Amino acid sequence: MKRRFAKTRKKWAFGVAGGLAEYFGVSPTLVRMAFVVGAAFSTLGLVAYIILVVWMPKPPPEGE
């Protein structure tokens, strides 16, 4: 099955962290923690998250 870079349906806020976690094969919790740490120490984490919310495609329809 081909991996797709997209938001996930299993989401908390916008599905960005879950989508990145699915794509890279890591835990969504680790990705969320990375965004929180990035936002805590600089605005880079928050800016990256906002950019990905706008840029990442929506999840594929069920069954694909």
ZIWONOR-V317052 format. One record per helix or strand. SS is the DSSP state (helix for helix, strand for strand). FROM is the first residue (numbers start at 0). LEN is the number of residues. Records with the same first field share a line. If there is no record, write none. Layout:
BEGIN
SS=FROM-LEN ; FROM-LEN
END
This chain:
BEGIN
strand=5-1 ; 56-1
helix=15-9 ; 27-14 ; 43-12
END
